[in-house]
Amino acid sequence: MKLRSIELSLPDPAAAAAFMVDIWGLVPAEVRGTAHYLRGSGAYPYLVAFEQGEEFVRSTTFVCGEDELAGVKARVIEKGWAARPVVSADPGGGHGLLVELPEGELLRFLTDSAEVAPIAGYEKKSRRVMPVKLTHVVFNAADAEASGHAVEDVLGFRVSDRTAGMVFVRCNESHHSTAFARAGFSSLNHIAFEMDDLDTVMRGIGWMRDNGFAPAWGPGRHGPGDNVYAYYIAPFGPVIEYSTPVEKVPADYAAGKPEDWTWPEKRIDQWGVSDKDFAGLREAEQRFRFRRDWESQPLDD
């Protein structure tokens, strides 16, 4: 199973798409009506979809095999979560199910979704950079521990690490594809875009500065996942991140505890070289909430 995309509803999808293409580095994939689909350099048909409407997270999409989908379906039925079958009309197609988690997060699981030919990234002599794919989507949670247990029990995910601030969850060998922040409320925390390497992250920071955008946090290196990061508050609301790939972990990786992930006083990452706009990030992290605008339907064949 792999994280593929996130689908957002917002008032001005064209303006959001323009920023993500002209400044952030994504590439237009398709425009269907008011919906804008943007891709990276990797093989997924799109990474972000912007649809016109009120501001909320419509879904976060994972692609998986038939057996994985069948397992998720059976456990969702057993647990009684709100869900419905779906046939995707988005680029790449596919079929599967849409599931509402206990705190309202909406996850879509698709199989038979088509991929596309990768495209070459920008050369190093260019100031431009291009994300490859999404590396993780993080949610705020009223009860992060309960959320972590829920996705382990029902979705087949695994908790990789626990810190004072988050519960990190994986769905494959990558340390985390999602996480639940101990925020006390439910919303989108941030969207992380995987870059080719450390150099590309740093050049991305330079390109953003060229265009008048300073990091809200970063550069730095996280503990869990060991990824280098730079966070920004997008003009249209959410927190977005340039990230190196998170580390790969074995199936028997022992989940760390908060006391395993501590830093010297006044540090909040491994390097301790950058400040963090706590207030600005906190405000942005509260904007995109979850909304189920569909009726739950039986999943039985």
Stockholm file with secondary structure:
# STOCKHOLM 1.0

chainA/1-301         MKLRSIELSLPDPAAAAAFMVDIWGLVPAEVRGTAHYLRGSGAYPYLVAFEQGEEFVRSTTFVCGEDELAGVKARVIEKGWAARPVVSADPGGGHGLLVELPEGELLRFLTDSAEVAPIAGYEKKSRRVMPVKLTHVVFNAADAEASGHAVEDVLGFRVSDRTAGMVFVRCNESHHSTAFARAGFSSLNHIAFEMDDLDTVMRGIGWMRDNGFAPAWGPGRHGPGDNVYAYYIAPFGPVIEYSTPVEKVPADYAAGKPEDWTWPEKRIDQWGVSDKDFAGLREAEQRFRFRRDWESQPLDD
#=GR chainA/1-301 SS CEEEEEEEEESCHHHHHHHIIIIICCEEEEEETTEEEEECSSSSSCSEEEEESSSEEEEEEEECCHHHHHHHHHHHHHHTCCEEEEECCSTTCCEEEEEECTTSCEEEEEESCCCCCCCCCCCTTSSCCCCCEEEEEEEEESSHHHHHHHIIIIICCEEEEECSSEEEEESSSBSCSEEEEECSSCEEEEEEEECSSHHHHHHHHHHHHHTTCCCSEEEEECSTTCCEEEEEECTTSCEEEEECCCCBCCTTCCCBCGGGSCCSTTCSSSSCCSCBCHHHHHHHHTTCEECCCSCCCCCCC
#=GC SS_cons         CEEEEEEEEESCHHHHHHHIIIIICCEEEEEETTEEEEECSSSSSCSEEEEESSSEEEEEEEECCHHHHHHHHHHHHHHTCCEEEEECCSTTCCEEEEEECTTSCEEEEEESCCCCCCCCCCCTTSSCCCCCEEEEEEEEESSHHHHHHHIIIIICCEEEEECSSEEEEESSSBSCSEEEEECSSCEEEEEEEECSSHHHHHHHHHHHHHTTCCCSEEEEECSTTCCEEEEEECTTSCEEEEECCCCBCCTTCCCBCGGGSCCSTTCSSSSCCSCBCHHHHHHHHTTCEECCCSCCCCCCC
//
